[in-house]
Amino acid sequence: MKLKQLLREVSEMLNFRRDVKVRVKPLKGKVASISHRSRTIYLNKKCLQVLTEEKIKFVLAHELLHLKHGKFHTLRFEKELIGLFGRDLTPLINRKMSRKTPEGGNF
């Protein structure tokens, strides 16, 4: 799976034109996080082991929407995210991550 390609696809889906980097690293208790300053998405390395490409795209879209809408999950944020995927995949992702990570996983 090519993470940079998935990020490009999600950026196109969102019509997001700013440069964003993606890095994989171990994250305790998180599926992913984003640095607004460096515009870097940090993806928990365990995502690559347990999530499908669609779910990884959902995580990337979630983080990109934080750059677009700010750090809070507003109604606009939620509508745009669910509109892209047809449903909220967060519970499925957290369940998958919690099976593999003792500390669980949350965005």
Phi and psi in radians as a Rosetta constraint file:
Dihedral C 1 N 2 CA 2 C 2 CIRCULARHARMONIC -1.740 0.35
Dihedral N 2 CA 2 C 2 N 3 CIRCULARHARMONIC 1.872 0.35
Dihedral C 2 N 3 CA 3 C 3 CIRCULARHARMONIC -1.133 0.35
Dihedral N 3 CA 3 C 3 N 4 CIRCULARHARMONIC -0.712 0.35
Dihedral C 3 N 4 CA 4 C 4 CIRCULARHARMONIC -1.121 0.35
Dihedral N 4 CA 4 C 4 N 5 CIRCULARHARMONIC -0.638 0.35
Dihedral C 4 N 5 CA 5 C 5 CIRCULARHARMONIC -1.148 0.35
Dihedral N 5 CA 5 C 5 N 6 CIRCULARHARMONIC -0.738 0.35
Dihedral C 5 N 6 CA 6 C 6 CIRCULARHARMONIC -1.078 0.35
Dihedral N 6 CA 6 C 6 N 7 CIRCULARHARMONIC -0.711 0.35
Dihedral C 6 N 7 CA 7 C 7 CIRCULARHARMONIC -1.096 0.35
Dihedral N 7 CA 7 C 7 N 8 CIRCULARHARMONIC -0.726 0.35
Dihedral C 7 N 8 CA 8 C 8 CIRCULARHARMONIC -1.075 0.35
Dihedral N 8 CA 8 C 8 N 9 CIRCULARHARMONIC -0.778 0.35
Dihedral C 8 N 9 CA 9 C 9 CIRCULARHARMONIC -1.070 0.35
Dihedral N 9 CA 9 C 9 N 10 CIRCULARHARMONIC -0.776 0.35
Dihedral C 9 N 10 CA 10 C 10 CIRCULARHARMONIC -1.177 0.35
Dihedral N 10 CA 10 C 10 N 11 CIRCULARHARMONIC -0.701 0.35
Dihedral C 10 N 11 CA 11 C 11 CIRCULARHARMONIC -1.038 0.35
Dihedral N 11 CA 11 C 11 N 12 CIRCULARHARMONIC -0.711 0.35
Dihedral C 11 N 12 CA 12 C 12 CIRCULARHARMONIC -1.156 0.35
Dihedral N 12 CA 12 C 12 N 13 CIRCULARHARMONIC -0.733 0.35
Dihedral C 12 N 13 CA 13 C 13 CIRCULARHARMONIC -1.013 0.35
Dihedral N 13 CA 13 C 13 N 14 CIRCULARHARMONIC -0.647 0.35
Dihedral C 13 N 14 CA 14 C 14 CIRCULARHARMONIC -1.580 0.35
Dihedral N 14 CA 14 C 14 N 15 CIRCULARHARMONIC -0.065 0.35
Dihedral C 14 N 15 CA 15 C 15 CIRCULARHARMONIC 0.972 0.35
Dihedral N 15 CA 15 C 15 N 16 CIRCULARHARMONIC 0.730 0.35
Dihedral C 15 N 16 CA 16 C 16 CIRCULARHARMONIC -1.696 0.35
Dihedral N 16 CA 16 C 16 N 17 CIRCULARHARMONIC 2.037 0.35
Dihedral C 16 N 17 CA 17 C 17 CIRCULARHARMONIC -1.775 0.35
Dihedral N 17 CA 17 C 17 N 18 CIRCULARHARMONIC -0.172 0.35
Dihedral C 17 N 18 CA 18 C 18 CIRCULARHARMONIC -1.364 0.35
Dihedral N 18 CA 18 C 18 N 19 CIRCULARHARMONIC 2.611 0.35
Dihedral C 18 N 19 CA 19 C 19 CIRCULARHARMONIC -1.223 0.35
Dihedral N 19 CA 19 C 19 N 20 CIRCULARHARMONIC 2.316 0.35
Dihedral C 19 N 20 CA 20 C 20 CIRCULARHARMONIC -2.385 0.35
Dihedral N 20 CA 20 C 20 N 21 CIRCULARHARMONIC 2.436 0.35
Dihedral C 20 N 21 CA 21 C 21 CIRCULARHARMONIC -1.798 0.35
Dihedral N 21 CA 21 C 21 N 22 CIRCULARHARMONIC 2.738 0.35
Dihedral C 21 N 22 CA 22 C 22 CIRCULARHARMONIC -2.252 0.35
Dihedral N 22 CA 22 C 22 N 23 CIRCULARHARMONIC 2.323 0.35
Dihedral C 22 N 23 CA 23 C 23 CIRCULARHARMONIC -2.237 0.35
Dihedral N 23 CA 23 C 23 N 24 CIRCULARHARMONIC 2.514 0.35
Dihedral C 23 N 24 CA 24 C 24 CIRCULARHARMONIC -1.860 0.35
Dihedral N 24 CA 24 C 24 N 25 CIRCULARHARMONIC 2.296 0.35
Dihedral C 24 N 25 CA 25 C 25 CIRCULARHARMONIC -2.783 0.35
Dihedral N 25 CA 25 C 25 N 26 CIRCULARHARMONIC 2.808 0.35
Dihedral C 25 N 26 CA 26 C 26 CIRCULARHARMONIC -1.209 0.35
Dihedral N 26 CA 26 C 26 N 27 CIRCULARHARMONIC 2.307 0.35
Dihedral C 26 N 27 CA 27 C 27 CIRCULARHARMONIC -2.213 0.35
Dihedral N 27 CA 27 C 27 N 28 CIRCULARHARMONIC 2.189 0.35
Dihedral C 27 N 28 CA 28 C 28 CIRCULARHARMONIC -1.402 0.35
Dihedral N 28 CA 28 C 28 N 29 CIRCULARHARMONIC 2.097 0.35
Dihedral C 28 N 29 CA 29 C 29 CIRCULARHARMONIC 1.294 0.35
Dihedral N 29 CA 29 C 29 N 30 CIRCULARHARMONIC 0.176 0.35
Dihedral C 29 N 30 CA 30 C 30 CIRCULARHARMONIC -2.351 0.35
Dihedral N 30 CA 30 C 30 N 31 CIRCULARHARMONIC 2.563 0.35
Dihedral C 30 N 31 CA 31 C 31 CIRCULARHARMONIC -1.428 0.35
Dihedral N 31 CA 31 C 31 N 32 CIRCULARHARMONIC -0.728 0.35
Dihedral C 31 N 32 CA 32 C 32 CIRCULARHARMONIC -2.805 0.35
Dihedral N 32 CA 32 C 32 N 33 CIRCULARHARMONIC 2.874 0.35
Dihedral C 32 N 33 CA 33 C 33 CIRCULARHARMONIC -2.608 0.35
Dihedral N 33 CA 33 C 33 N 34 CIRCULARHARMONIC 2.953 0.35
Dihedral C 33 N 34 CA 34 C 34 CIRCULARHARMONIC -2.385 0.35
Dihedral N 34 CA 34 C 34 N 35 CIRCULARHARMONIC 2.465 0.35
Dihedral C 34 N 35 CA 35 C 35 CIRCULARHARMONIC -1.753 0.35
Dihedral N 35 CA 35 C 35 N 36 CIRCULARHARMONIC 2.012 0.35
Dihedral C 35 N 36 CA 36 C 36 CIRCULARHARMONIC -1.197 0.35
Dihedral N 36 CA 36 C 36 N 37 CIRCULARHARMONIC -0.573 0.35
Dihedral C 36 N 37 CA 37 C 37 CIRCULARHARMONIC -1.172 0.35
Dihedral N 37 CA 37 C 37 N 38 CIRCULARHARMONIC -0.860 0.35
Dihedral C 37 N 38 CA 38 C 38 CIRCULARHARMONIC -1.676 0.35
Dihedral N 38 CA 38 C 38 N 39 CIRCULARHARMONIC -0.036 0.35
Dihedral C 38 N 39 CA 39 C 39 CIRCULARHARMONIC 0.883 0.35
Dihedral N 39 CA 39 C 39 N 40 CIRCULARHARMONIC 0.929 0.35
Dihedral C 39 N 40 CA 40 C 40 CIRCULARHARMONIC -2.127 0.35
Dihedral N 40 CA 40 C 40 N 41 CIRCULARHARMONIC 2.258 0.35
Dihedral C 40 N 41 CA 41 C 41 CIRCULARHARMONIC -1.607 0.35
Dihedral N 41 CA 41 C 41 N 42 CIRCULARHARMONIC 2.254 0.35
Dihedral C 41 N 42 CA 42 C 42 CIRCULARHARMONIC -1.845 0.35
Dihedral N 42 CA 42 C 42 N 43 CIRCULARHARMONIC 2.044 0.35
Dihedral C 42 N 43 CA 43 C 43 CIRCULARHARMONIC -1.860 0.35
Dihedral N 43 CA 43 C 43 N 44 CIRCULARHARMONIC 2.277 0.35
Dihedral C 43 N 44 CA 44 C 44 CIRCULARHARMONIC -1.036 0.35
Dihedral N 44 CA 44 C 44 N 45 CIRCULARHARMONIC 2.258 0.35
Dihedral C 44 N 45 CA 45 C 45 CIRCULARHARMONIC -1.061 0.35
Dihedral N 45 CA 45 C 45 N 46 CIRCULARHARMONIC -0.419 0.35
Dihedral C 45 N 46 CA 46 C 46 CIRCULARHARMONIC -1.225 0.35
Dihedral N 46 CA 46 C 46 N 47 CIRCULARHARMONIC -0.345 0.35
Dihedral C 46 N 47 CA 47 C 47 CIRCULARHARMONIC -1.021 0.35
Dihedral N 47 CA 47 C 47 N 48 CIRCULARHARMONIC -0.688 0.35
Dihedral C 47 N 48 CA 48 C 48 CIRCULARHARMONIC -1.172 0.35
Dihedral N 48 CA 48 C 48 N 49 CIRCULARHARMONIC -0.401 0.35
Dihedral C 48 N 49 CA 49 C 49 CIRCULARHARMONIC -1.532 0.35
Dihedral N 49 CA 49 C 49 N 50 CIRCULARHARMONIC -0.534 0.35
Dihedral C 49 N 50 CA 50 C 50 CIRCULARHARMONIC -2.079 0.35
Dihedral N 50 CA 50 C 50 N 51 CIRCULARHARMONIC -0.230 0.35
Dihedral C 50 N 51 CA 51 C 51 CIRCULARHARMONIC -1.848 0.35
Dihedral N 51 CA 51 C 51 N 52 CIRCULARHARMONIC 2.565 0.35
Dihedral C 51 N 52 CA 52 C 52 CIRCULARHARMONIC -1.295 0.35
Dihedral N 52 CA 52 C 52 N 53 CIRCULARHARMONIC 2.927 0.35
Dihedral C 52 N 53 CA 53 C 53 CIRCULARHARMONIC -1.043 0.35
Dihedral N 53 CA 53 C 53 N 54 CIRCULARHARMONIC -0.700 0.35
Dihedral C 53 N 54 CA 54 C 54 CIRCULARHARMONIC -1.054 0.35
Dihedral N 54 CA 54 C 54 N 55 CIRCULARHARMONIC -0.753 0.35
Dihedral C 54 N 55 CA 55 C 55 CIRCULARHARMONIC -1.215 0.35
Dihedral N 55 CA 55 C 55 N 56 CIRCULARHARMONIC -0.619 0.35
Dihedral C 55 N 56 CA 56 C 56 CIRCULARHARMONIC -1.148 0.35
Dihedral N 56 CA 56 C 56 N 57 CIRCULARHARMONIC -0.696 0.35
Dihedral C 56 N 57 CA 57 C 57 CIRCULARHARMONIC -1.069 0.35
Dihedral N 57 CA 57 C 57 N 58 CIRCULARHARMONIC -0.687 0.35
Dihedral C 57 N 58 CA 58 C 58 CIRCULARHARMONIC -1.071 0.35
Dihedral N 58 CA 58 C 58 N 59 CIRCULARHARMONIC -0.788 0.35
Dihedral C 58 N 59 CA 59 C 59 CIRCULARHARMONIC -1.078 0.35
Dihedral N 59 CA 59 C 59 N 60 CIRCULARHARMONIC -0.795 0.35
Dihedral C 59 N 60 CA 60 C 60 CIRCULARHARMONIC -1.093 0.35
Dihedral N 60 CA 60 C 60 N 61 CIRCULARHARMONIC -0.745 0.35
Dihedral C 60 N 61 CA 61 C 61 CIRCULARHARMONIC -1.087 0.35
Dihedral N 61 CA 61 C 61 N 62 CIRCULARHARMONIC -0.739 0.35
Dihedral C 61 N 62 CA 62 C 62 CIRCULARHARMONIC -0.967 0.35
Dihedral N 62 CA 62 C 62 N 63 CIRCULARHARMONIC -0.838 0.35
Dihedral C 62 N 63 CA 63 C 63 CIRCULARHARMONIC -1.213 0.35
Dihedral N 63 CA 63 C 63 N 64 CIRCULARHARMONIC -0.700 0.35
Dihedral C 63 N 64 CA 64 C 64 CIRCULARHARMONIC -1.081 0.35
Dihedral N 64 CA 64 C 64 N 65 CIRCULARHARMONIC -0.654 0.35
Dihedral C 64 N 65 CA 65 C 65 CIRCULARHARMONIC -1.158 0.35
Dihedral N 65 CA 65 C 65 N 66 CIRCULARHARMONIC -0.457 0.35
Dihedral C 65 N 66 CA 66 C 66 CIRCULARHARMONIC -1.150 0.35
Dihedral N 66 CA 66 C 66 N 67 CIRCULARHARMONIC -0.648 0.35
Dihedral C 66 N 67 CA 67 C 67 CIRCULARHARMONIC -1.153 0.35
Dihedral N 67 CA 67 C 67 N 68 CIRCULARHARMONIC -0.635 0.35
Dihedral C 67 N 68 CA 68 C 68 CIRCULARHARMONIC -1.361 0.35
Dihedral N 68 CA 68 C 68 N 69 CIRCULARHARMONIC -0.718 0.35
Dihedral C 68 N 69 CA 69 C 69 CIRCULARHARMONIC -1.947 0.35
Dihedral N 69 CA 69 C 69 N 70 CIRCULARHARMONIC -0.099 0.35
Dihedral C 69 N 70 CA 70 C 70 CIRCULARHARMONIC 1.754 0.35
Dihedral N 70 CA 70 C 70 N 71 CIRCULARHARMONIC -3.084 0.35
Dihedral C 70 N 71 CA 71 C 71 CIRCULARHARMONIC -1.404 0.35
Dihedral N 71 CA 71 C 71 N 72 CIRCULARHARMONIC -0.243 0.35
Dihedral C 71 N 72 CA 72 C 72 CIRCULARHARMONIC -1.670 0.35
Dihedral N 72 CA 72 C 72 N 73 CIRCULARHARMONIC 2.637 0.35
Dihedral C 72 N 73 CA 73 C 73 CIRCULARHARMONIC -1.512 0.35
Dihedral N 73 CA 73 C 73 N 74 CIRCULARHARMONIC 1.507 0.35
Dihedral C 73 N 74 CA 74 C 74 CIRCULARHARMONIC -1.412 0.35
Dihedral N 74 CA 74 C 74 N 75 CIRCULARHARMONIC 2.961 0.35
Dihedral C 74 N 75 CA 75 C 75 CIRCULARHARMONIC -1.047 0.35
Dihedral N 75 CA 75 C 75 N 76 CIRCULARHARMONIC -0.701 0.35
Dihedral C 75 N 76 CA 76 C 76 CIRCULARHARMONIC -1.090 0.35
Dihedral N 76 CA 76 C 76 N 77 CIRCULARHARMONIC -0.764 0.35
Dihedral C 76 N 77 CA 77 C 77 CIRCULARHARMONIC -0.989 0.35
Dihedral N 77 CA 77 C 77 N 78 CIRCULARHARMONIC -0.935 0.35
Dihedral C 77 N 78 CA 78 C 78 CIRCULARHARMONIC -1.095 0.35
Dihedral N 78 CA 78 C 78 N 79 CIRCULARHARMONIC -0.747 0.35
Dihedral C 78 N 79 CA 79 C 79 CIRCULARHARMONIC -1.072 0.35
Dihedral N 79 CA 79 C 79 N 80 CIRCULARHARMONIC -0.757 0.35
Dihedral C 79 N 80 CA 80 C 80 CIRCULARHARMONIC -1.158 0.35
Dihedral N 80 CA 80 C 80 N 81 CIRCULARHARMONIC -0.748 0.35
Dihedral C 80 N 81 CA 81 C 81 CIRCULARHARMONIC -1.133 0.35
Dihedral N 81 CA 81 C 81 N 82 CIRCULARHARMONIC -0.867 0.35
Dihedral C 81 N 82 CA 82 C 82 CIRCULARHARMONIC -1.186 0.35
Dihedral N 82 CA 82 C 82 N 83 CIRCULARHARMONIC -0.594 0.35
Dihedral C 82 N 83 CA 83 C 83 CIRCULARHARMONIC -1.054 0.35
Dihedral N 83 CA 83 C 83 N 84 CIRCULARHARMONIC -0.573 0.35
Dihedral C 83 N 84 CA 84 C 84 CIRCULARHARMONIC -1.263 0.35
Dihedral N 84 CA 84 C 84 N 85 CIRCULARHARMONIC -0.612 0.35
Dihedral C 84 N 85 CA 85 C 85 CIRCULARHARMONIC -1.980 0.35
Dihedral N 85 CA 85 C 85 N 86 CIRCULARHARMONIC -0.083 0.35
Dihedral C 85 N 86 CA 86 C 86 CIRCULARHARMONIC 1.432 0.35
Dihedral N 86 CA 86 C 86 N 87 CIRCULARHARMONIC -0.237 0.35
Dihedral C 86 N 87 CA 87 C 87 CIRCULARHARMONIC -2.910 0.35
Dihedral N 87 CA 87 C 87 N 88 CIRCULARHARMONIC 2.934 0.35
Dihedral C 87 N 88 CA 88 C 88 CIRCULARHARMONIC -1.508 0.35
Dihedral N 88 CA 88 C 88 N 89 CIRCULARHARMONIC 1.976 0.35
Dihedral C 88 N 89 CA 89 C 89 CIRCULARHARMONIC -1.551 0.35
Dihedral N 89 CA 89 C 89 N 90 CIRCULARHARMONIC -0.013 0.35
Dihedral C 89 N 90 CA 90 C 90 CIRCULARHARMONIC -0.961 0.35
Dihedral N 90 CA 90 C 90 N 91 CIRCULARHARMONIC -0.854 0.35
Dihedral C 90 N 91 CA 91 C 91 CIRCULARHARMONIC -1.052 0.35
Dihedral N 91 CA 91 C 91 N 92 CIRCULARHARMONIC -0.689 0.35
Dihedral C 91 N 92 CA 92 C 92 CIRCULARHARMONIC -1.136 0.35
Dihedral N 92 CA 92 C 92 N 93 CIRCULARHARMONIC -0.739 0.35
Dihedral C 92 N 93 CA 93 C 93 CIRCULARHARMONIC -1.129 0.35
Dihedral N 93 CA 93 C 93 N 94 CIRCULARHARMONIC -0.812 0.35
Dihedral C 93 N 94 CA 94 C 94 CIRCULARHARMONIC -1.100 0.35
Dihedral N 94 CA 94 C 94 N 95 CIRCULARHARMONIC -0.654 0.35
Dihedral C 94 N 95 CA 95 C 95 CIRCULARHARMONIC -1.133 0.35
Dihedral N 95 CA 95 C 95 N 96 CIRCULARHARMONIC -0.794 0.35
Dihedral C 95 N 96 CA 96 C 96 CIRCULARHARMONIC -1.055 0.35
Dihedral N 96 CA 96 C 96 N 97 CIRCULARHARMONIC -0.783 0.35
Dihedral C 96 N 97 CA 97 C 97 CIRCULARHARMONIC -1.186 0.35
Dihedral N 97 CA 97 C 97 N 98 CIRCULARHARMONIC -0.624 0.35
Dihedral C 97 N 98 CA 98 C 98 CIRCULARHARMONIC -1.252 0.35
Dihedral N 98 CA 98 C 98 N 99 CIRCULARHARMONIC -0.413 0.35
Dihedral C 98 N 99 CA 99 C 99 CIRCULARHARMONIC -1.207 0.35
Dihedral N 99 CA 99 C 99 N 100 CIRCULARHARMONIC -0.533 0.35
Dihedral C 99 N 100 CA 100 C 100 CIRCULARHARMONIC -1.782 0.35
Dihedral N 100 CA 100 C 100 N 101 CIRCULARHARMONIC -0.321 0.35
Dihedral C 100 N 101 CA 101 C 101 CIRCULARHARMONIC -2.108 0.35
Dihedral N 101 CA 101 C 101 N 102 CIRCULARHARMONIC 2.142 0.35
Dihedral C 101 N 102 CA 102 C 102 CIRCULARHARMONIC -1.035 0.35
Dihedral N 102 CA 102 C 102 N 103 CIRCULARHARMONIC -0.499 0.35
Dihedral C 102 N 103 CA 103 C 103 CIRCULARHARMONIC -1.510 0.35
Dihedral N 103 CA 103 C 103 N 104 CIRCULARHARMONIC -0.016 0.35
Dihedral C 103 N 104 CA 104 C 104 CIRCULARHARMONIC 1.422 0.35
Dihedral N 104 CA 104 C 104 N 105 CIRCULARHARMONIC -2.949 0.35
Dihedral C 104 N 105 CA 105 C 105 CIRCULARHARMONIC -2.709 0.35
Dihedral N 105 CA 105 C 105 N 106 CIRCULARHARMONIC 2.238 0.35
Dihedral C 105 N 106 CA 106 C 106 CIRCULARHARMONIC -2.430 0.35
Dihedral N 106 CA 106 C 106 N 107 CIRCULARHARMONIC 2.637 0.35
